[in-house]
Amino acid sequence: MVHFEHGSLRGMAASIAGYPRVMPRRRSTILLLWVFSLVAATAPALAEGVRGSAQISFTGTSTLHDFEGTAASVAMSLSQGANGAWSADVSVPVAEMKTGNRWRDGDMREMFDAANHPKILGRFRDVDPEKVRSSGVLPFVLQIRTVERPVKATIQNWKQSDREASFDAAFDVSLESFQLEAPSSFFLSVGDTIRVTVHVTLERA
């Protein structure tokens, strides 16, 4: 499951749970190599042979209390370039991000300007398993509204079988860095950093 931990607008900084234990770099990179090998095994009919999904959860802090939220599971599209590197896209509907508090959720959507920018986008381009193994991180570009920023996620909690692979990708998002104004009301204010966890599952059709 994917955790997008860093709350909602007014509450988007209200609940930060413990971070998942990071698996050793060698094992996490082996997972990535296996995942991309799994996808490669179905080439060239990639879309027909591999299905991908991402579940997102997030946590945040506030002066009143911490909070957490989730987003609906989203499908992933994957493709392989001529150079053998892999690319993927994840599109998360803001309307499907919920914290269990409708007022906080409303503030969150207002902060994201969901009416004009209904989706948060994650773009993974030219992913080279060898580079991932040497660096221990999975880089991608995150777009919120019209602002794009490079992000580096760490890989945790990997599992694999003959037909399926899954792992968690965790990273922090600074609201200020995306030109977002954290919600505040009276004595309540939301923290700037949101912890996001994305649970990725890839399986052969």
C-alpha positions as CSV (number, residue, x, y, z in Angstrom):
1,M,0.0,0.0,0.0
2,V,1.2,3.5,-0.7
3,H,1.5,6.0,2.0
4,F,1.3,9.6,1.2
5,E,2.0,10.8,4.6
6,H,1.8,14.5,5.0
7,G,-1.7,15.3,5.6
8,S,-4.4,17.5,4.3
9,L,-4.5,21.3,4.0
10,R,-5.5,22.2,7.4
11,G,-4.8,18.8,8.6
12,M,-2.2,17.9,6.1
13,A,0.3,18.2,8.8
14,A,-1.4,16.3,11.5
15,S,-0.2,12.7,11.7
16,I,3.2,11.3,11.2
17,A,3.6,7.6,11.9
18,G,6.9,5.7,12.3
19,Y,8.9,5.3,9.2
20,P,9.2,1.8,7.7
21,R,12.5,0.1,8.4
22,V,14.8,0.6,5.5
23,M,16.1,-2.6,4.0
24,P,19.8,-3.0,3.3
25,R,20.9,-1.2,0.1
26,R,22.1,-4.4,-1.5
27,R,18.8,-6.2,-1.1
28,S,16.7,-3.2,-2.2
29,T,18.7,-2.7,-5.3
30,I,18.5,-6.4,-6.1
31,L,14.7,-6.0,-5.9
32,L,14.8,-3.2,-8.4
33,L,16.9,-5.2,-10.7
34,W,14.4,-8.1,-10.4
35,V,11.5,-5.8,-11.0
36,F,12.9,-4.4,-14.2
37,S,14.0,-7.9,-15.2
38,L,10.4,-9.1,-14.7
39,V,9.1,-6.3,-17.0
40,A,11.8,-7.0,-19.5
41,A,10.9,-10.6,-19.7
42,T,7.5,-9.6,-21.2
43,A,9.0,-7.3,-23.9
44,P,8.2,-6.2,-26.5
45,A,4.5,-6.5,-25.5
46,L,5.1,-4.8,-22.2
47,A,1.6,-3.4,-21.7
48,E,0.1,-6.8,-22.4
49,G,2.5,-8.7,-20.1
50,V,2.9,-6.6,-16.9
51,R,0.5,-4.8,-14.8
52,G,1.5,-2.2,-12.3
53,S,-0.3,-0.4,-9.5
54,A,0.6,2.1,-6.8
55,Q,-1.1,2.7,-3.4
56,I,-0.2,6.0,-1.7
57,S,-0.3,7.1,2.0
58,F,1.0,10.2,3.6
59,T,1.5,11.7,7.1
60,G,2.0,15.2,8.4
61,T,2.3,17.2,11.6
62,S,0.4,20.2,13.0
63,T,0.4,22.2,16.2
64,L,-2.7,20.4,17.3
65,H,-2.1,16.8,16.3
66,D,-0.5,14.6,13.7
67,F,-2.6,13.2,10.8
68,E,-2.4,10.6,8.1
69,G,-4.2,10.0,4.8
70,T,-4.4,7.8,1.8
71,A,-5.0,8.0,-1.9
72,A,-6.9,5.6,-4.2
73,S,-4.9,2.9,-5.9
74,V,-3.6,4.1,-9.3
75,A,-2.5,2.2,-12.3
76,M,1.1,2.5,-13.6
77,S,2.1,2.6,-17.3
78,L,5.6,1.3,-18.1
79,S,7.7,1.4,-21.2
80,Q,11.3,0.5,-22.2
81,G,13.4,2.7,-24.4
82,A,15.8,1.7,-27.1
83,N,18.7,2.0,-24.7
84,G,17.1,-0.6,-22.4
85,A,16.2,1.9,-19.6
86,W,12.7,2.0,-18.2
87,S,10.2,4.7,-17.7
88,A,6.9,4.9,-15.8
89,D,4.2,7.4,-15.0
90,V,1.9,7.7,-12.0
91,S,-1.1,10.0,-11.9
92,V,-2.8,10.6,-8.5
93,P,-6.2,12.3,-8.4
94,V,-6.2,15.0,-5.7
95,A,-9.9,14.3,-5.1
96,E,-9.1,10.8,-4.0
97,M,-6.7,11.9,-1.3
98,K,-8.4,11.6,2.1
99,T,-7.5,12.0,5.7
100,G,-10.8,11.1,7.3
101,N,-11.7,14.7,8.1
102,R,-13.9,16.4,5.5
103,W,-12.9,19.9,6.6
104,R,-9.2,19.1,6.4
105,D,-9.7,17.3,3.1
106,G,-11.4,20.4,1.7
107,D,-8.5,22.6,2.8
108,M,-6.1,20.1,1.2
109,R,-7.9,20.3,-2.1
110,E,-7.9,24.1,-1.9
111,M,-4.2,24.2,-1.2
112,F,-3.6,22.0,-4.3
113,D,-6.0,24.0,-6.4
114,A,-7.7,20.8,-7.4
115,A,-10.3,22.5,-9.5
116,N,-7.5,23.6,-11.9
117,H,-4.9,21.0,-11.2
118,P,-6.8,17.8,-10.4
119,K,-3.8,15.4,-10.5
120,I,-0.3,15.1,-8.9
121,L,2.1,13.5,-11.3
122,G,5.2,11.3,-10.8
123,R,7.5,10.7,-13.8
124,F,10.2,8.1,-13.8
125,R,12.5,8.4,-16.8
126,D,15.5,6.4,-18.1
127,V,15.7,4.3,-14.9
128,D,19.0,2.3,-15.1
129,P,19.1,-0.6,-12.6
130,E,22.9,-0.4,-12.4
131,K,22.8,3.2,-11.4
132,V,20.0,2.5,-8.9
133,R,22.2,-0.2,-7.4
134,S,25.2,2.0,-7.0
135,S,23.3,5.0,-5.6
136,G,20.7,3.2,-3.5
137,V,18.0,5.6,-4.5
138,L,15.2,5.8,-7.1
139,P,15.1,9.3,-8.7
140,F,12.0,10.8,-10.3
141,V,10.2,14.1,-11.0
142,L,7.2,15.1,-8.9
143,Q,4.8,17.6,-10.3
144,I,2.3,19.4,-8.1
145,R,0.2,22.1,-10.0
146,T,2.7,23.6,-12.4
147,V,5.8,23.1,-10.2
148,E,8.2,20.2,-10.9
149,R,10.9,19.1,-8.5
150,P,13.4,16.2,-8.6
151,V,12.8,13.7,-5.8
152,K,14.9,10.7,-4.6
153,A,13.0,7.9,-3.0
154,T,14.4,5.1,-0.9
155,I,13.2,1.5,-1.4
156,Q,11.9,-0.5,1.5
157,N,9.9,-3.7,2.4
158,W,10.5,-5.6,-0.8
159,K,8.9,-8.9,-1.5
160,Q,9.0,-11.1,-4.6
161,S,7.7,-14.3,-6.1
162,D,7.8,-16.0,-9.4
163,R,5.1,-13.8,-10.9
164,E,5.0,-10.7,-8.7
165,A,7.2,-8.1,-7.1
166,S,6.3,-5.3,-4.6
167,F,8.2,-2.7,-2.6
168,D,7.6,0.6,-0.8
169,A,9.1,3.9,-2.0
170,A,9.4,6.5,0.7
171,F,10.3,10.2,0.3
172,D,9.6,13.7,1.9
173,V,7.8,16.5,0.2
174,S,8.3,20.2,1.3
175,L,5.1,22.2,0.7
176,E,7.1,25.4,0.4
177,S,9.3,23.9,-2.3
178,F,6.3,23.4,-4.4
179,Q,5.0,26.9,-3.7
180,L,2.2,25.6,-1.6
181,E,0.9,27.5,1.4
182,A,0.2,25.1,4.3
183,P,-3.2,25.6,5.8
184,S,-3.6,27.5,9.1
185,S,-6.5,28.6,11.2
186,F,-6.3,30.4,14.6
187,F,-3.7,28.5,16.6
188,L,-3.6,25.6,14.2
189,S,-0.9,25.3,11.6
190,V,0.4,22.5,9.4
191,G,4.1,21.5,9.2
192,D,6.0,22.0,5.9
193,T,7.2,18.4,5.5
194,I,5.0,15.6,4.4
195,R,6.1,12.0,4.4
196,V,4.9,10.0,1.5
197,T,5.0,6.2,1.1
198,V,4.1,4.5,-2.1
199,H,3.5,0.7,-2.2
200,V,4.2,-0.5,-5.7
201,T,3.1,-3.9,-7.1
202,L,4.1,-5.3,-10.5
203,E,2.8,-8.6,-11.8
204,R,2.8,-10.7,-14.9
205,A,-0.5,-10.9,-16.7
